[in-house]
Every structure is written in structure tokens, then in C-alpha cells.
């Protein structure tokens, strides 16, 4: 029995770490796609077009279980909420993210996305009356200081476009924070698997509508490398890590899974250096360390907690 528990733990550990790295590596693939003359709408369009069949199969399976009475049916209000969450959490957030990646480094993009948990705290405090502890204020200070360092480093290299790109990715982090807040209550009734499958299917539908309205069928006329990289983007950097993180949470819990998410911004520095030739500077390393420290502080749970599930404020994964 102990061997089984140990095996489950290490399986979850590996899934969480690898999932975090694969999620972060989407920025690398997006940057490689931009070398072929595509834009942000092409990147997200091909990503969701090729990922849609996988999420649709899971969504149909979940819907079939609901029809057979194996899981609870969803009302129309739940359907509306899932549509809104899919729109802001996976369509709008991803579009803004890839738009920003045209102007900033992959390392800065990943660090800005890690501000999503701090947005959750601030929004919850301002609109829901939640209290922000001194530990959480410290975490936010570390996170913003780390991003500021890397922003300054990128600004000295890439110029004013860094401001535009950072603003877009900041909007992506804010959108994903709204998704996390909105999904908190819903996920308890819908379950994570069904919510992700439904929301991603909605996002793919909205993305396809946007893509074909703007570009038409002619937008599909791309070079084969674009299709090859997009297939990697859709499967290795989207579908696979989505379920890997979900399976990890089921085995080792959300807190440890979130902590292992720190591998994302750390790995992206070396991946961007290896595949894109982006330099690794002292400021980038220092900024990454500060953001990682912020995530550690934010992810720690106080010893005494009231009964009930803790809010999910894991780093954003657009």
C-alpha cells in the first residue's frame, strides 16, 4: 500500500513539473511561428483548430455521462457561465498573450502571466471584501519587483514595443484572473474535467469564428512548417499539459502542483536561450528568482485553516 502511495505521489510530481514546462514552452513555439510571417490570430487560430477535436471528445463524453444520469446535468445558467469563462479565460487571455509575444521576450511574458494570482487577490479584496494578509502583500511586492526588473532589461534591448507587448500580456493575466475567480464556485459542482473540456471547446469555437471572419478560408493557406509547429502547439503545449496538471492535482493536490509550476518561468529562460537565442541576463535571473519567491510565499498555506476548500490561485496558464 505504501509503495502504491509513493508511486502515485511521484507520478503526480512528474506530471506537475513536466506540465508546467510544456505550458511555458508554448511561448517558444509561438515565437518560432512568428518567424514564418504569421500573426497572433493565426497562432491562436491554428492552435485551437487542431486542439478542438481532443477537447470536443472529452466534452461529448462528459455530456453523455450527464444524459445517462452518471453526473449532474447542468442548467442554462451554468451553460452561460461556462461560455463566459471559456471566452475570457481561454480565448481573450490567449489572444492577448500571443499578441504581446510579438513584442516581448518569452521570459518576460511568462513572468507577467505569473501575476495572475496577485490579480485574484486584489480583485477579491476590492469587490468581494476579502482580506489580504501581510504574507500575501509580501508575495505581491516580490512578484511586481521581479517583473519590473525583467521589464527594464527588455526595455533596454527591444525599446518601446516592450510597453505595448507587456500591456497585452498584462491584460491576458488579468483575464485569466477573472476566469479563476469565476470558476471557483462552478468547479465544485461541474468538476475540473468537465469545466476545462467545455470551456476549451467554447474557446475553440469563438476563436474559429474570429479567425474565419477576419481571414476567411484563405487563412488556412499556410506553409507546412506552420501546420507542423501548430500541431505541436496544440497537442504538446495545450492538450497534454492541460490534462497532466489536472491529473497531478488529483494525485498530489493543488498546493504542491502550484509550487511545481515554478519550473515554468525558470525553464523558459533556458528554452528561449536554446531555441530563440534570447540572452540570459543578470536582471532576468534576478527577476525570475523574485517571482519564484513570490509564488512560494503565496502558495504556502497557514497551518490553521477553516474547513472548506481553499480558493484556487494557481499561476495563470493561458
C-alpha positions, 0 to 999 in steps of 0.5 A: 500500500505504501509503495502504491502511495509513493508511486502515485505521489511521484507520478503526480510530481512528474506530471506537475513539473513536466506540465508546467514546462510544456505550458511555458514552452508554448511561448517558444513555439509561438515565437518560432511561428512568428518567424514564418510571417504569421500573426497572433490570430493565426497562432491562436487560430491554428492552435485551437483548430487542431486542439478542438477535436481532443477537447470536443471528445472529452466534452461529448463524453462528459455530456453523455455521462450527464444524459445517462444520469452518471453526473449532474446535468447542468442548467442554462445558467451554468451553460452561460457561465461556462461560455463566459469563462471559456471566452475570457479565460481561454480565448481573450487571455490567449489572444492577448498573450500571443499578441504581446509575444510579438513584442516581448521576450518569452521570459518576460511574458511568462513572468507577467502571466505569473501575476495572475494570482496577485490579480485574484487577490486584489480583485477579491479584496476590492469587490468581494471584501476579502482580506489580504494578509501581510504574507500575501502583500509580501508575495505581491511586492516580490512578484511586481519587483521581479517583473519590473526588473525583467521589464527594464532589461527588455526595455533596454534591448527591444525599446518601446514595443516592450510597453505595448507587448507587456500591456497585452500580456498584462491584460491576458493575466488579468483575464485569466484572473477573472476566469479563476475567480469565476470558476471557483464556485462552478468547479465544485459542482461541474468538476475540473474535467468537465469545466476545462473540456467545455470551456476549451471547446467554447474557446475553440469555437469563438476563436474559429469564428474570429479567425474565419471572419477576419481571414476567411478560408484563405487563412488556412493557406499556410506553409507546412512548417506552420501546420507542423509547429501548430500541431505541436502547439496544440497537442504538446503545449495545450492538450497534454499539459492541460490534462497532466496538471489536472491529473497531478492535482488529483494525485498530489493536490493543488498546493504542491502542483502550484509550487511545481509550476515554478519550473515554468518561468525558470525553464523558459529562460533556458528554452528561449536561450536554446531555441530563440537565442534570447540572452540570459541576463543578470536582471532576468535571473534576478527577476525570475528568482523574485517571482519564484519567491513570490509564488512560494510565499503565496502558495504556502498555506497557514497551518490553521485553516477553516474547513472548506476548500481553499480558493484556487490561485494557481499561476495563470496558464493561458 
